[in-house]
Each structure stands twice: as C-alpha cells, then as structure tokens.
C-alpha cells in the first residue's frame, strides 16, 4: 500500500504542475493581446460547417452544435485545452447575457401558450377556425396572411404565428414541417421588405454608418431587387393555391393527410398539449384577447426601447426613428412581461376560469416547453460568437470579397448573393451577414452608382435571408421550429429544397438585373421564371406519382 502511495503522489504532483502550467499559459495569453493563428483564415469557417454537417447527418442537434463550439474553441486557443474550454465557456456566458431578453421572452411566451391551452382557449379557437377555414388551402393562406400582418419582428412573428395557427393547421391535417416552413419563409422575407420593422432599422443603421448614405432610403430602394424574399413569398402562394409539395416535404404532407403530422420517430412536442388538463369552458376570446395584447405590448416595447415614448425627445411621434434605435430583445421582453401580468388578471379576475394554483402551474410547464429552443439557441449564439468574435470568419469573408469585387462588374450582384448565402448559412445569422457585406457593397459600387448599387444591396439582403433559412444553427429557423412545435431537423430538411429552388431562380435573376437594370422588366422576368420552374417541378412530381401508382 505504501509503495502504491509513493507511486501515485509523484503522478498527482506532476499532473498538478502540468495543469498549473497550462492555466498559467492560458491566463497569460488572456492578459496579452491574444490573436489565434487561425484568425481570419479559411479554417475559421470550420466550426459552423462541421456543426451543420453533423446535425444533418446524425440528426442530433445539441451534440453537433456543442462539438462545433468545442472545435472552434480549440482553433482559437491554438489547441491549448484550458484556453479552449475557458474561451467557449466565456462565449456562452457572454452570448446568453446579451440575449437574455430573448430567453425571458421565450419563457414568457411558453407560459402564455400553456395558459391559453389550459384555459381551453386554443381548443375553442381551433374548433371555430375549422368551421370558418374549411380547406387546407385556406389554412395555409391564413397562416401566411397572419405572418405578414405580424411582420414587425421575425422572432415575435415565428412564435406568435406558429402558436396561433397550430390548432388550425392540425385540424386540416397539415404537417408540422409544413407549418414551420410557412411561418419561417414568411417571417424573415416580410421583415426584410417591411420599412417599419426591426430588420429595416438594422439595415438602415449599418448603411448610415457610411458617409453620404441615407440608410432608410437605400433600404426602400433595394426592396424590388430583393428577389429571394419576393420569390419566396410568391412560391408560398403558388404552393398553397395548388396544394402541391415536392422533396421531403411531400412525404410529410402525405403522412399528415393520413393523420401523422410528425412523420419521424422524433416527436419532441407530441403530447405537449395535454387535453386532460385543459378546461372545457374555454372561449375563442381566451386566445384572441391575449394574442392582441401580446402584439400591442411587444410593438410598444420595441418603440419604447427606441425612445418613442420619451417626452421631448427627437423620436417622440417618430415611428421610423424609434424602430431604427430599438433593441428587439429588450423590447420583446418588456412586452411579454406586460402580457404575463395581463393574463394573470384576465384569467383570475375577469374570466375567473382558472384558480391561482392552475395559473402558476403554467409557468413551470411553459418553461419546460421552451427548454429545447433555449438550449439550441444558446449553442447557436455560442458558435456564432466563436466563429466571428474569436476566429474572425467575418473578417476573412470581407477580405475575400473585397479582393475580387472590383473585377466582377455587372455580375457582382449575383456574386454578392452567393457570398451572402454562404456566410448566412455558415454563421446562422442574417443580421451578421448584411452587417459585414453592406459596407463592402456600398464601397465597391460607390454612393453615386445609382441602380446597380440597389441591385447589389437587394442581392446582399436576399442572400443573407436565404443562408439563414437553410442553416440549422439560425436562431430564426430554431424559433420557427419552436413556434410550429416541429422537430428541428425535420424543419431544416424539408425547407432546404424549397429555399435552394428559389435561390437558384434568384441567382439567375440577379445576373439579369445586373445587365438590364430595369426594375419593372426584371421584376416581371423574376416572377415568370419562378412560376415556370414551379410548374415544371409540379409536372415532374405528378408524373412520378402516376408512375408509382401504376406499379
């Protein structure tokens, strides 16, 4: 025994010395101006690409994102294990702190959703909507219309539209994957074309940071050239009207028509609405009134953080100025807090349909419902921080773009679109993408370039949204899955073929736009080419179905 102790003690001391040396090295590096050897290098894009590939292959989101974060940490630390772990931990703490408003908003919304279910409001609304909206086509179009109406902010849009329309789409046997696609592909494209929205404020803010540029004017002039956003909305309408689908989405929709709205064995939200705990005395107003208060309070919260309600300020009665300066996370948190208070008063005092214990039980249940979304978002924010803040992937893309931009002339809008798609996909953020690319676009074309500048900006904004749509680590994509209560990877897999189809048509039209530069002619060509592609796909799909049925 004594011999064993003598052998173990030197080992422990050596291990302690090595650990101390590593920690000393890590802290010493932290105090100095530390720059990774992989900063702004091609490998800086490895963490998100690896995480996305693993998520799509293994269909396991949490582990894939965590491994991506860890790989990024090791690259940043030049493979120093202590610095790698501490840098990832610090990034998690920093990003969660920055986005705590969104976390609070999610928990509050989870409480509101469970409360509307337990009160019987969701069931009453679903029963009413099934009588009014009698077809699948009507349910899909109604979902899109609501998402357009709520186009002030994509986070708010995805969660609210999904939770309001879910009883309707379930009643018409529409798959959760299709619902997630409808709200995701309406939210961001509408926001990026809505002058009064948090997205317009973000774009304007980036553009106005450059001398001689009117951010809002530039944003509005780029709207008709944002082909990905326009054609995505157009595609939604065509698919809804013809009730057609292709790719993996068709499998989900065919199964939904047979009664299975999930398709895959992974059903994380199945049974979330436990009917046995729900009241049978619910009314439609038990859903409509809280949703109206949610909309009003959240929009008011956004305006409040932008200074709209500050007496004597320059922004008093200035809606556009308030949205330009608003903080979405904080505004939504304020708005959701107001709704939570309202719901307590509404169900306890005015309706008297639930007891105090029943209402408070909904808080814990609401948090449980939102845990998967919060966990995925935490990893997504972290991998974005590691990629851009620690490894400088945004700097790498910026340098690569500037080095080749001047030689591409009128083909540059199409190239900008592709670069924006790739960067949005790798980082999972639209805002980060156009934050990097807009200054490049403006500087390359010049503020006096005229039409070609707005064409390039439209391509940049559309590409950022497209990459965001396809990325499993995108926060808006995650929230669309949450709002629709759809397994996240199912949403990603079924949406990608649609997004790529629209992106291919948009790419061709950005080439034509750079050559023709006529807003009306190019707009007509874009819609006609998109419709033609969709009709060709419809014909091919019908032919395959007929051949399969004949066997």
Steps between C-alpha positions, in 0.01 A plus 500: 500500500782739594672425170184576310465834679861587421435433130171694494625814681765593238239440227251732672768766551606477136141523382444803725813665363395444140149629571643805675734566208214476251281731707785746544556497126130548435469793741820658372367479146169646618674804649700575186357598163423144399432413136445145381714359220175414323352852525350612165624179334294249297484264800314769694186375320558139609301506831159595352550288188592199715205557734255532211634190323483293818148621577373409155676160500436387856173695552629577850505879540630554852813285475579628150485862609701431815775326300506791257547742791775282646687473169480878466637539851799276425574690177482830685728369779750350256410165656568606858231295679455730800469816289268316259255401773512835678451695176191295411364541852559877490329522162196310630476733801543807282248401231234384746544828686462700179189307402341459840204707379422234239525225764256686726271559202504128417418397857222758519356388170517137612298596808244684286466208256450243777255735671293538183498121461405429863225764490349328197555806282716320242248219456210745473689702241595186308139380493383843383772531237420156356145619437614825337812369320369187327790401273871427524559778250316746721698393807831549320405840361364611837832404662691705245270800535537504879879479466495796260288702743749424779799599285647747747750248647593146395543354851160624605352398163622139504385426854167680491386381156599142576315487830187671367470298178611161630148389605372603155766319298475191722126494437556504125769229517790723404835369618699683765787520249276686253381737771861572601588567135203733454578718801879496452479586132255781564657657810850596382407581135222731620720662765779566249251682274307683775616862548352504852676203657801413713672366186459829311646676802801267503569538126456878516731521797778310321462706182490834681829423668655587165535864400261635239248215525133527600440161660121489483486639147753240386304223673170596333658534156648147533164332575397428136845348436482262797409203283542226758252661738252586224518160333473317833167672574391433141593131536301472822190633324541267201558192718200587718266567207594179317546305827818352358825389661823334397805344660493392867210737565273289281568197719404698810186638336389159368541356850313794653203431273496150650500645854874511583607866518855414619617217265826423683545313831635823654193680636629729775176698522251215472268504800610849604137605498358253750126514433416342837629809682324750276177675590189415298354846563744691288393767254656639183570828679725311743748472214423810293516757781841383639640490145378854427651622826822314412521672161426847637729469801794356302477767230473760776802346672704532179395863462574569866858377473537725194397808696155546348329561834767731638350852530706772337725259310562525128322169451174592673230429237774374265424132438781443251758660728383289792524176303844603378624528857300219660652201679294200392594264784429756771183627334356150463590424861315809621201415283481141616524608865193721451311207345588271792352751745196546278440124476507464878238772535294380204464134600485554878292819531306562179431149367540315831549185296816381677625491858821667616673162530395401148637824355831477686543136393507629142822690573702183558331319212568793268867496593519125430349550155766759413805315638591333165485834318703678768767228497534501120505880492772508766725277292413689180590835657820349638619354171427831329706682765789254473498520120485877465628649826781253573594362157416800280307313231323825418836669439608212273185528288530879485859481378420231243205703373691825465791337321283369216214747488632768269567262210147354489318813375132441420514136611581615852137491630480126426838443665391705804188285521703177505747633756214621723333158473817323604580736784142495630496121487834463679436753774122457532434873512346731243583812698864405537521424128366829371690679775819372337402531135303828477806723559687299238216533248473875552875557486549288186218657299523847651218713639437656156475168312121524462300188410785249518559593865140418596517180295809397695340588831187300414721201415685539831182512710335213311808281525527563873140387550551195279808381693314561824207290376715198416718506810418267792683740734290803402306648790199583281497147358511361855215727608291398198538137609404602852196700391376213283602242765687311230813287541775742398687279254171412328441869442851552362491195272160584352570871453840475331371369161251788479760757603756368249243504219409862566868589544591352161234708326601809699866450404416497128283808540776687681721439197225637274442793734867596485479504119152649438455722810133571434291444811171420325641278226719310744214461747272346234779267384563389860135410568456330161818290537405396855151397391642304205742311725225414748272374221781283360561353847125442538484317167803283582361419846158407356664276242700320771188455712309358204785260423516388865124450518506288183749249646 
